[in-house]
Amino acid sequence: MSSDETLPFAVELSADGAATDLVVREGETQRSYRIAGGTQTDYAEFFRHLSEDFGTRLPAAFEEPLDAVPAGEAWTPLITDNLSGRTVAGYGDPAVLKIDGGWLLTATSNDGPDAFPLVFSPDLQSWEHRGFIFEEGQTPGWVATGKDVADFWAPEIQQIGDEYWVAYTAREKSNALAIGLARSPTPFGPWTDNGRPLITGGKVLYPGTAASGGVIDSHIFKDVDGTAYLYWKNDTNGLWPRPLAGLLRQHPELVDELFASETDRRTGAFAAAIQPWANTRRPMERFFWMQPLIEAALDNWPRVRPALVASGYAGEIVEALTTPIHVRRLAEDGRSLVGEERIVLANDQDWEGHLIEGPFVTHQAGRYWMFYAGNDFSTPAYGIGVAVADSPLGPFVKQGEPLLKSASDWWAPGHASVAPGGDGEPQLFFHAFFPSRCGYNAFRALLTARLRFTPDRVEIA
């Protein structure tokens, strides 16, 4: 496939199994590349070479976070290696629940054949792998499986009555991200799925509810009176990068308006050149192709959104730049949602960039505290924010600056959960990457930090 010859870059692309071959030309300069496989690391290496040859953006995964200092003793690493050979990418999006005798952990497993590891600790020091929620061959019938096909993300376990419920994200066979719910009489299984998604395609399975985009990052919160609520995120951030690249193909004059530096302008122009090819790839590879454009947009965020609004022909793109967090009450049987649906939070601060996600609500100091992640999970810009409300239905008011952001020794802290520590006081459990190792299917460690709540503020203790 060749790009439009009127663009600054001319690109010829062809697939060779999992590999991609490219010829990139600009004027008299021509370079050939081979992306060896379909991983984010393969694409980051390609974009590193492209940066050297054509002056496009160097991927953020290769750059030290600005003003980063060591995390120090406040961040305590708990798991820094896979505890099972069947766990492929560590413990991203960790959900920790206090149970009889210790603590239970489950986490994202991406496209691994076994979905959602179950790990137990009697003391928050030693950890033992105890299996998976869905072992290979036991995933629900509505879920897509297989390497480079499946996406098993962000499971969260809560005890509801005499059962344990897990809400999770998976990819339907139609390729849409959906939220499912399974239940078990014990925290270690066996797990029985509802048999169909609870929420799919941005639409709750309930008459009259609006639809938009995919859905991810469900969280079950049990209030002090036992009422269960489900929070989730509309995954609209996946909808705008390729349309933005397509818009730049049609209106190349927007490149200068959106991006301040020549490096980012060249990055935008290259994304425009390869956009038709990216449209043909599997969902995660589409993201990999657009990653430099996403990073350029985030670094130019204060000018990108207003420039798109002023352009007059980017309405759907501008709308997709907001990723709302929704909440609704769970039915007593966990098979549907009832009552009013509300949007309780959205990205509106510069540090959050094009998204917030990973909501987790805890009741502390008489109020409801929502921890959430913001920005791009695969870059050092990712961090953890917090907001507070007097009701689980909001309104939530953000604390302002992120509670946690990248340190020099741990990058991209994100998607937290809260559980009592050994002394009964609340602790934050979150994932982070080793430096320079950010990306999809890269290992994510489990860390913890103690929390201090007042009625108006939460801090790392």
C-alpha positions as CSV (number, residue, x, y, z in Angstrom):
1,M,0.0,0.0,0.0
2,S,1.3,3.5,-0.9
3,S,0.5,6.8,0.6
4,D,-0.9,9.9,-1.1
5,E,1.9,11.4,-3.2
6,T,0.8,15.0,-2.2
7,L,1.8,14.4,1.4
8,P,5.3,15.4,2.6
9,F,6.1,11.7,3.2
10,A,5.6,8.9,0.7
11,V,5.2,5.5,2.3
12,E,5.0,2.1,0.8
13,L,4.0,-0.7,3.1
14,S,3.5,-4.4,2.9
15,A,2.8,-7.2,5.4
16,D,4.9,-10.3,5.7
17,G,3.2,-12.5,8.3
18,A,3.6,-10.6,11.7
19,A,6.2,-8.3,10.2
20,T,5.7,-5.1,8.2
21,D,8.1,-3.8,5.5
22,L,8.2,0.0,4.8
23,V,9.9,2.3,2.4
24,V,9.7,5.9,3.5
25,R,10.6,8.8,1.2
26,E,10.8,12.5,1.6
27,G,12.3,14.4,-1.3
28,E,15.6,12.7,-2.3
29,T,15.8,10.8,1.1
30,Q,14.6,7.2,1.1
31,R,14.9,4.6,3.9
32,S,13.7,1.0,4.2
33,Y,12.6,-0.5,7.5
34,R,11.2,-3.8,8.8
35,I,9.0,-4.0,11.8
36,A,9.9,-7.5,13.0
37,G,6.7,-8.3,14.8
38,G,3.4,-6.9,16.1
39,T,4.5,-5.8,19.6
40,Q,4.6,-2.3,21.0
41,T,8.4,-2.7,21.5
42,D,8.8,-3.6,17.8
43,Y,6.9,-0.4,16.8
44,A,8.8,1.8,19.3
45,E,12.1,0.6,17.8
46,F,10.9,1.5,14.3
47,F,9.8,4.9,15.4
48,R,13.2,5.4,17.1
49,H,14.9,4.8,13.8
50,L,12.4,6.9,11.9
51,S,13.2,9.8,14.4
52,E,16.9,9.5,13.7
53,D,16.4,9.5,9.9
54,F,13.5,11.9,9.4
55,G,13.3,14.1,12.5
56,T,10.0,12.8,13.8
57,R,9.2,12.4,17.5
58,L,11.3,10.0,19.6
59,P,8.9,7.7,21.5
60,A,8.3,8.7,25.1
61,A,9.3,5.2,26.2
62,F,12.9,6.2,25.5
63,E,12.9,9.5,27.4
64,E,13.4,10.1,31.1
65,P,10.4,11.9,32.7
66,L,11.0,15.6,33.3
67,D,11.9,16.5,36.9
68,A,11.6,12.9,38.0
69,V,13.1,12.0,41.4
70,P,13.4,8.6,43.1
71,A,10.1,7.4,44.6
72,G,11.8,6.8,48.0
73,E,10.4,4.8,50.8
74,A,6.8,6.0,50.3
75,W,6.5,3.6,47.4
76,T,7.0,-0.1,48.5
77,P,7.5,-2.7,45.7
78,L,5.5,-5.8,46.4
79,I,5.8,-8.0,43.3
80,T,8.6,-7.3,40.8
81,D,8.6,-10.5,38.7
82,N,6.0,-12.9,37.3
83,L,5.0,-15.4,39.9
84,S,3.8,-17.9,37.3
85,G,5.2,-18.9,33.9
86,R,1.6,-18.5,32.6
87,T,1.4,-14.9,33.7
88,V,2.8,-13.0,30.7
89,A,2.9,-9.3,31.6
90,G,2.9,-8.9,35.4
91,Y,0.2,-7.2,37.5
92,G,-1.2,-4.2,35.6
93,D,-4.4,-2.6,36.8
94,P,-4.1,-4.4,40.2
95,A,-7.2,-5.0,42.3
96,V,-6.4,-5.9,45.9
97,L,-9.2,-7.2,48.3
98,K,-8.8,-7.9,52.0
99,I,-10.2,-11.4,52.7
100,D,-10.0,-13.9,55.6
101,G,-6.4,-14.7,56.3
102,G,-4.8,-12.2,54.0
103,W,-5.0,-10.3,50.7
104,L,-6.2,-11.3,47.3
105,L,-4.8,-9.8,44.1
106,T,-6.1,-10.0,40.5
107,A,-4.8,-8.1,37.5
108,T,-4.9,-7.5,33.8
109,S,-3.6,-10.3,31.5
110,N,-3.9,-8.7,28.1
111,D,-4.0,-11.4,25.4
112,G,-2.6,-14.2,27.5
113,P,-4.3,-17.6,27.2
114,D,-5.1,-17.6,30.9
115,A,-7.2,-14.7,32.0
116,F,-6.8,-12.7,35.3
117,P,-4.2,-14.2,37.7
118,L,-5.2,-14.8,41.3
119,V,-2.5,-14.2,43.8
120,F,-2.6,-14.5,47.6
121,S,-0.5,-13.0,50.4
122,P,-0.9,-13.6,54.1
123,D,1.2,-10.6,55.1
124,L,1.7,-8.2,52.1
125,Q,5.2,-9.5,51.8
126,S,5.1,-13.1,50.4
127,W,2.9,-13.7,47.5
128,E,1.7,-17.0,46.0
129,H,0.1,-17.6,42.6
130,R,-3.3,-19.4,43.1
131,G,-4.5,-19.8,39.5
132,F,-6.7,-17.8,37.2
133,I,-10.2,-16.6,37.1
134,F,-10.6,-18.0,33.6
135,E,-8.0,-20.6,32.6
136,E,-7.3,-21.3,29.0
137,G,-10.4,-23.0,27.4
138,Q,-12.7,-21.8,30.2
139,T,-13.3,-18.2,29.1
140,P,-17.0,-17.2,28.5
141,G,-18.5,-18.0,25.2
142,W,-19.0,-14.4,24.2
143,V,-15.3,-13.5,24.6
144,A,-12.6,-13.4,21.9
145,T,-9.5,-15.4,22.7
146,G,-6.0,-15.9,21.3
147,K,-2.7,-14.1,21.0
148,D,-3.0,-10.7,19.4
149,V,-6.8,-11.1,19.5
150,A,-7.9,-11.2,23.1
151,D,-7.9,-8.4,25.6
152,F,-8.5,-9.3,29.3
153,W,-8.3,-6.0,31.3
154,A,-8.9,-4.6,34.7
155,P,-10.7,-7.3,36.7
156,E,-12.0,-6.1,40.1
157,I,-13.3,-8.4,42.8
158,Q,-15.9,-7.5,45.5
159,Q,-17.7,-9.6,48.1
160,I,-21.5,-9.1,47.6
161,G,-23.6,-11.1,50.1
162,D,-22.4,-14.7,50.2
163,E,-20.7,-14.4,46.8
164,Y,-17.6,-12.9,45.2
165,W,-18.2,-10.9,42.1
166,V,-15.6,-10.0,39.5
167,A,-16.3,-7.3,36.9
168,Y,-13.8,-7.3,34.0
169,T,-13.2,-6.0,30.5
170,A,-12.9,-8.4,27.5
171,R,-13.1,-8.1,23.7
172,E,-16.2,-9.4,22.1
173,K,-15.9,-11.6,19.0
174,S,-17.1,-8.5,17.1
175,N,-13.9,-6.7,18.3
176,A,-15.8,-4.4,20.6
177,L,-14.6,-3.9,24.2
178,A,-17.3,-4.9,26.7
179,I,-17.7,-5.4,30.4
180,G,-18.6,-8.8,31.9
181,L,-19.4,-10.1,35.4
182,A,-18.7,-13.5,36.9
183,R,-19.4,-14.9,40.4
184,S,-18.0,-17.5,42.8
185,P,-18.8,-18.9,46.2
186,T,-15.1,-18.3,47.2
187,P,-12.5,-15.8,46.3
188,F,-10.5,-18.5,44.4
189,G,-13.3,-19.8,42.3
190,P,-14.8,-21.6,40.5
191,W,-16.2,-18.6,38.5
192,T,-19.5,-18.6,36.7
193,D,-20.0,-15.9,34.1
194,N,-23.3,-14.2,33.5
195,G,-23.2,-15.6,30.0
196,R,-23.3,-12.3,28.2
197,P,-21.8,-8.8,28.6
198,L,-23.2,-6.6,31.3
199,I,-22.3,-3.5,29.2
200,T,-21.3,-3.5,25.5
201,G,-20.2,-1.0,22.9
202,G,-20.8,2.0,25.2
203,K,-24.4,0.9,25.7
204,V,-25.8,-0.5,28.9
205,L,-28.1,-3.5,28.3
206,Y,-31.1,-1.6,29.5
207,P,-33.8,0.1,27.4
208,G,-33.3,3.8,26.5
209,T,-29.6,4.2,27.4
210,A,-27.4,6.1,25.0
211,A,-24.5,4.5,23.2
212,S,-21.0,5.6,22.2
213,G,-17.7,3.8,21.9
214,G,-16.3,0.8,23.7
215,V,-16.3,0.4,27.5
216,I,-13.5,-0.6,29.9
217,D,-12.3,-0.4,33.5
218,S,-15.3,-1.5,35.5
219,H,-15.2,-1.1,39.3
220,I,-17.7,-2.5,41.8
221,F,-18.1,-0.3,44.9
222,K,-20.1,-1.6,47.9
223,D,-21.4,1.3,49.9
224,V,-21.7,1.3,53.7
225,D,-25.3,0.1,53.5
226,G,-24.4,-2.8,51.2
227,T,-25.7,-1.2,47.9
228,A,-23.5,-2.1,45.0
229,Y,-22.6,0.4,42.2
230,L,-20.7,-0.1,39.0
231,Y,-18.3,2.5,37.6
232,W,-16.9,2.3,34.1
233,K,-15.2,4.4,31.5
234,N,-16.3,5.0,27.9
235,D,-13.2,4.2,25.8
236,T,-13.6,7.1,23.4
237,N,-9.8,7.8,23.5
238,G,-9.4,5.0,21.0
239,L,-11.7,6.7,18.5
240,W,-9.8,10.0,17.7
241,P,-6.1,9.2,16.7
242,R,-6.8,7.7,13.3
243,P,-9.6,10.1,12.4
244,L,-7.2,13.0,13.4
245,A,-4.5,11.5,11.1
246,G,-7.1,11.3,8.4
247,L,-8.1,14.9,9.0
248,L,-4.5,16.0,8.6
249,R,-4.4,14.1,5.2
250,Q,-7.4,16.2,4.1
251,H,-6.3,19.5,5.7
252,P,-2.5,19.5,6.0
253,E,-2.7,23.2,7.0
254,L,-3.9,22.0,10.4
255,V,-0.5,20.5,11.1
256,D,1.1,23.9,11.9
257,E,-1.9,25.0,13.9
258,L,-1.9,21.9,16.2
259,F,1.8,21.4,16.7
260,A,4.4,23.9,18.0
261,S,7.6,22.2,17.1
262,E,9.0,21.0,13.7
263,T,9.5,17.6,15.3
264,D,5.8,17.2,16.1
265,R,4.7,18.7,12.8
266,R,6.7,16.0,11.0
267,T,5.2,13.4,13.3
268,G,1.7,14.6,12.4
269,A,2.5,14.5,8.7
270,F,3.9,10.9,9.0
271,A,0.7,9.8,10.8
272,A,-1.3,11.2,8.0
273,A,0.7,9.3,5.5
274,I,0.3,5.9,7.1
275,Q,-3.3,6.4,8.3
276,P,-5.0,4.3,5.6
277,W,-2.6,1.4,6.4
278,A,-3.3,1.7,10.1
279,N,-7.0,1.4,9.5
280,T,-6.5,-2.1,8.1
281,R,-4.6,-3.5,11.2
282,R,-5.9,-5.2,14.3
283,P,-7.0,-3.0,17.2
284,M,-3.8,-2.9,19.2
285,E,-1.6,-2.3,16.1
286,R,-3.8,0.6,15.1
287,F,-2.8,2.1,18.5
288,F,0.9,1.3,18.0
289,W,0.9,3.1,14.6
290,M,-0.7,6.2,16.1
291,Q,1.3,6.3,19.3
292,P,3.7,9.1,18.2
293,L,0.8,11.2,17.0
294,I,-0.9,10.6,20.4
295,E,2.2,11.7,22.3
296,A,2.6,14.8,20.0
297,A,-1.0,15.7,20.7
298,L,-0.6,15.3,24.4
299,D,2.5,17.5,24.5
300,N,0.6,20.2,22.6
301,W,-2.7,19.6,24.5
302,P,-3.4,23.3,25.3
303,R,-3.4,24.2,21.6
304,V,-4.7,20.9,20.1
305,R,-8.3,21.0,21.4
306,P,-9.0,24.7,20.7
307,A,-7.4,24.4,17.3
308,L,-9.7,21.5,16.4
309,V,-12.7,23.3,17.8
310,A,-11.9,26.4,15.7
311,S,-11.4,24.3,12.6
312,G,-15.1,23.6,12.4
313,Y,-14.8,20.2,10.8
314,A,-13.5,18.0,13.7
315,G,-16.7,17.7,15.9
316,E,-16.5,14.0,16.4
317,I,-12.8,14.1,17.1
318,V,-13.2,16.8,19.7
319,E,-16.1,14.8,21.3
320,A,-13.8,11.8,21.5
321,L,-11.2,13.7,23.4
322,T,-13.3,13.4,26.5
323,T,-13.5,10.1,28.3
324,P,-16.3,10.2,30.8
325,I,-16.6,7.9,33.9
326,H,-20.1,6.6,34.4
327,V,-21.8,5.1,37.4
328,R,-25.0,3.1,37.9
329,R,-26.4,0.9,40.6
330,L,-26.1,-2.9,40.2
331,A,-29.1,-5.1,40.4
332,E,-29.2,-7.3,43.5
333,D,-28.5,-10.4,41.3
334,G,-25.6,-8.7,39.4
335,R,-27.1,-9.4,36.0
336,S,-28.2,-5.9,35.1
337,L,-28.0,-2.3,36.0
338,V,-30.8,-0.3,37.5
339,G,-31.7,3.3,38.3
340,E,-30.2,6.4,36.8
341,E,-26.9,6.4,34.9
342,R,-24.7,9.4,35.7
343,I,-21.4,10.8,34.4
344,V,-19.4,11.6,37.5
345,L,-16.0,12.6,36.1
346,A,-14.2,13.5,32.9
347,N,-10.7,14.6,31.8
348,D,-10.5,18.4,32.1
349,Q,-7.0,19.0,33.4
350,D,-3.9,19.4,31.3
351,W,-2.0,16.5,33.1
352,E,-4.8,14.1,32.2
353,G,-4.5,14.7,28.5
354,H,-6.9,12.8,26.3
355,L,-8.2,10.4,29.0
356,I,-9.0,9.4,32.5
357,E,-9.7,5.7,33.4
358,G,-9.4,3.1,36.1
359,P,-11.8,4.5,38.6
360,F,-11.8,3.1,42.2
361,V,-14.0,4.4,45.0
362,T,-13.4,4.0,48.7
363,H,-15.4,5.5,51.7
364,Q,-12.9,7.2,54.1
365,A,-13.3,10.0,56.6
366,G,-17.0,10.2,56.0
367,R,-16.7,10.9,52.2
368,Y,-16.3,9.0,48.9
369,W,-12.9,9.2,47.3
370,M,-12.4,8.2,43.6
371,F,-8.8,7.3,42.6
372,Y,-8.3,7.3,38.8
373,A,-5.6,7.2,36.2
374,G,-4.9,9.9,33.6
375,N,-3.0,10.3,30.4
376,D,-1.4,7.5,28.3
377,F,-0.7,4.3,30.2
378,S,2.3,3.4,28.0
379,T,4.2,6.6,28.6
380,P,5.8,8.3,31.7
381,A,3.0,10.9,31.5
382,Y,0.6,8.5,33.1
383,G,-0.3,9.2,36.8
384,I,-2.9,8.8,39.5
385,G,-5.4,11.5,40.4
386,V,-8.1,11.7,43.1
387,A,-11.5,13.3,43.5
388,V,-14.0,13.4,46.4
389,A,-17.8,13.5,46.8
390,D,-20.4,13.2,49.5
391,S,-22.3,10.5,47.5
392,P,-21.2,7.6,45.4
393,L,-23.2,9.2,42.6
394,G,-21.2,12.4,42.8
395,P,-20.6,15.2,42.1
396,F,-16.9,14.4,42.4
397,V,-14.4,17.3,42.9
398,K,-10.8,16.7,41.8
399,Q,-8.0,17.4,44.2
400,G,-6.0,19.1,41.5
401,E,-2.4,17.9,40.8
402,P,-1.9,14.1,40.4
403,L,-1.4,12.2,43.7
404,L,1.3,10.0,42.0
405,K,3.4,10.6,38.9
406,S,6.4,9.0,37.4
407,A,9.6,8.8,39.5
408,S,13.1,8.1,38.2
409,D,13.0,4.5,39.4
410,W,9.3,3.7,38.6
411,W,7.5,5.0,35.5
412,A,3.8,5.5,34.8
413,P,2.1,4.7,38.2
414,G,-1.5,3.9,37.5
415,H,-4.9,2.2,38.0
416,A,-5.0,2.0,41.8
417,S,-7.1,0.1,44.3
418,V,-7.4,0.7,48.0
419,A,-7.5,-1.9,50.8
420,P,-6.7,-2.0,54.5
421,G,-3.0,-2.7,55.3
422,G,-1.7,-5.0,58.0
423,D,-2.5,-2.3,60.6
424,G,-6.0,-1.8,59.3
425,E,-5.1,1.6,57.8
426,P,-5.9,2.3,54.1
427,Q,-3.2,1.5,51.5
428,L,-3.0,2.3,47.8
429,F,-2.1,-0.6,45.5
430,F,-1.0,0.4,42.0
431,H,1.2,-0.7,39.1
432,A,4.3,0.9,37.6
433,F,6.8,0.0,34.9
434,F,10.5,-0.3,35.3
435,P,12.3,2.7,33.6
436,S,12.3,2.7,29.8
437,R,10.1,-0.4,29.7
438,C,6.7,1.1,29.2
439,G,4.2,-0.5,26.8
440,Y,1.5,-3.0,26.1
441,N,2.5,-6.5,27.3
442,A,5.5,-5.0,29.1
443,F,5.9,-6.1,32.7
444,R,4.1,-4.1,35.3
445,A,5.1,-4.4,39.0
446,L,2.8,-4.2,42.0
447,L,3.6,-1.4,44.5
448,T,1.9,0.1,47.5
449,A,1.8,3.3,49.5
450,R,0.1,4.3,52.7
451,L,-2.6,6.9,52.6
452,R,-3.7,9.6,55.0
453,F,-7.3,11.0,54.7
454,T,-8.8,14.1,56.1
455,P,-12.4,15.2,55.3
456,D,-10.9,17.5,52.5
457,R,-7.8,15.8,51.3
458,V,-5.8,12.6,50.8
459,E,-2.1,12.4,50.8
460,I,0.6,9.7,50.6
461,A,1.5,9.1,54.3
